[in-house]
Amino acid sequence: MMMRPSRDKYWFLSKNKPIIFILIISSIIFFKLQYDVMQLSEELQKEKNIIKLKNAEIQDFNQYIHLLEKRFISLGGDETQWGCSNSHKYNMGHYNIEDEDDDPSIINDPAKYKLLSLETMMKIQDAKYAPNFEQPSKCIKEEMKAYPMKLMCSKYQYNYKDKMNFIGVHQNYNIEESQTSENNIDNNLLLLKEKSNGISNFKISKKTEPLFTEVLLNDQNVYVAPSFGSSWGDFNNDGFMDLYISNHYWYPTLLLNQNGTSFKDVSKQYIKGYGQGKFIDKHSSAWADFNKDGNLDLLEVTGALYGTSSIPNNLFVNDGKGGFFSEESAKRGIDYPFARGRTITWLDYDNDGRLDAFISSQKRSDQKGKSAMFRSQVDQDGLDVFLDVTKMIDIDNDIKILFARQTDLDNDGQLELLLISFTFPFKIYHTSSDDPYKPFKDVTPFYFPVDENIVRAHKAATVNSSVDWVPPPPETGFFAVVTDIAFGDMDRNGWQDIVLARQYMGKCIVTIYYNYGIYNSTAEKKSQSGERKSSNLKWEYKDVYANDVSQCGSLVVGDFDNDLNLDIYLVTYMPFANSPNVYISNRGGGYFAAKNDAMGAAGTSFGKGESVTVVDYNNDGHLDLLVTNGKGAPPYDIGPVQLFKNVANSNKNWIQIDLQGIDENAHGFGGRIYITSCKKIQFRDVESGVHFSAQNSFRVHFGLGQCPTISEIKVFWPRSKQYQILKNIQPNQILKIVEDVFLIFVDGE
């Protein structure tokens, strides 16, 4: 019997190789097509998301352009071009002084109202910061003298719709303006319906892990308004910081903090007389409990319409009965209507336990309303009132003072009062409470080195300048043009340093003026350069940031990442546009890293950056930022109010401290707090939080890094000159320390 030959087990594959090959290729192609379809679907979805964002961005630009048009047309501008029609000089019948804060000649004589071209404004700006001494421009000099206007418009055809890369008609722009219902926000406040975060904000680097993210003040709207600072204070005593925004020449906004989750506009509910048309040309404000009744009051200064009118300040007194405010500036003697007020600083200069008020003011041509010190006292009826004691205390108030601040530069327990103008140092006064009417001694030359050789050379070189004033170089010992200052022990050596934001020769510069303490010997003191060798303190300055594109604005200092090192945040802007704000990270050891995307808080491209304030609005131990963007003249005088939440890693510890004075002033202003944690010592001043046009929260914040304990908190009370000491304090809490007038040592356990 014959055996059938066995088939090769692979005979089927061999026989059908072409078919199998085709099947394999077909499968590969099929799966590849499926993969490609999935990829294309993902790409399509990405493109849809991009289109959605772009549409939202266009909507934002729609809204903002319409806001600009409304402001521009109200000044007689031609909305079809970035320019001005001749009819504006004779078409001022609709002009409303409550809406504008530009030039008083508009009201006095509309025919004299003239506008500089954009080109001329740029030339003036260049000449101001980079003057040409050899060939001064007569044209610019005459234009500056004749028409020192703020508003710019161009001689050539320049359409801002083209500038925004958008073509449309403003009649269709979707703007939400609140109704006149009492439950709604005042209709003078314009609201964008779309959130600006991620749409109109400057971009954040892909390599950056954000430290900040923008959150809305409420769930629905972005506030857009003119601005002159913001002020934080807990007016209803619930432990959360509330917010007041003056909105310059629009109605103000009082926002109630709802447990750190959102803010409620309670302006009409809490401010008596709101809506009666008296809120004109409002400038900065500051909270404090001036009458020591346990409730925060608010003092707001006004600008007197470029010094041509008289507008009283606003003193909103909190009666504590539901938080209603009545305006009592005249009743309390601090209305000061002729002042071109810029900033209000609360301080107890005579150490009597009552808060006094220093009003910084710009000089008027009629010499009225200069910067003034108001001393707090009780009248015969038992009412807390203020008395103008400026002439008695002998301080130099004959120039524009931007703001005043106090700190202890030489660590002797006595405060120095710094009057801040465009040049630093302007005036430094040593404070003594021995005589309440002679409390100040001018110590400017004894605290800061000035090289008079270079000063004289600078003056000689600028005699023939085409501008009225040329900023001195830092080699003189003076720094200019100062836009803001902050205090902080930046190198943690136990001495208070000074951080300056300044504009010099076309550059925005942030300078740290390091304080190295008192000279140890006469020989060391005389080693200073120049003729004047009288400074008792050793100083060294270092520029930690500079750029020649933006201009410096408002500045704050704080430990934003809770690593024990104080960081810097700077608002910037350009003459005719906004620019990204800057975060300058303090890495320790004198090393600073500037982040041009501000770690997520670069801000909006709308308006112009005006001020920044620091607060921990949600009480999570991380410092947040509020930026206003309605700076200067139309059309950039309206911009979003932006709240940037700190989203830093929460594995670092912190503590925040509120002081309550009994014999001292209500908040312990003028004091200092030292803490020791893991053998590291830090200190912070206790002050009103005021800097140019704005007020930070005056709750004191410390970052502790990874340290889990606080071995000691030491509070220096300025009136008694005594220390109150607490031991073994747990971190990550908001601690309230009440002045103990008997006990100097307290154990935290």
Secondary structure, 3 states (H helix, E strand, C coil): CCCCCCCCCCHHHHHCHHHHHHHHHHHHHHHHHHHHHHHHHHHHHHHHHHHHHHHHHHHHHHHHHHHHHHHHHHCCEECCCCEECHHHHHCCCCCCCCCCCCCCHHHHCHHHCCCEEHHHHHHHHHHHHCCCCCCCCHHHHHHHHHCCCCCEECCCCCCHHHHCCCCCCHHHCCCEECCCCCCCCCCCCEEECCCCCCCCECCCCCCCCCCEEEECCCCCCEEEECCCCEEEECCCCCCCCEEEECCCCCCCEEEEECCCCCEEECHHHHECCCCCCCCCCEEEEEEECCCCCCCCEEEEEECHHHHCCCCCCEEEEECCCCCCEEECHHHHCCCCCCCEEEEEEEECCCCCCCCEEEEEEECCCCCCCCCEEEEEEECCCCCEEEEECHHHHCCCCCCCCCEEEEECCCCCCCCEEEEECCCECCEEEEECCCCCCCCEEECHHHHCCCCHHHHHHHHHHCCCCCCCCCCCCHHHCCECCEEEEEEECCCCCCCCEEEEEEEECCEEEEEEEEEEEECCCHHHHCCCCCCCCCCCEEEEEEEEEEECCCEEEEEEEECCCCCCCCEEEEEEEECCEECCCEEEEEEECCEEEEECCHHHCCCECCCECCEEEEECCCCCCCCEEEEECECCCCCCCCEEEEEEEECCCCCCEEEEEEEECCCCCCCCCCEEEEEEECCEEEEEEECCCEECCEECCCCEEEEEECCCCEEEEEEEECCCCEEEEEEEECCCCEEEEECCCCCCEEECC
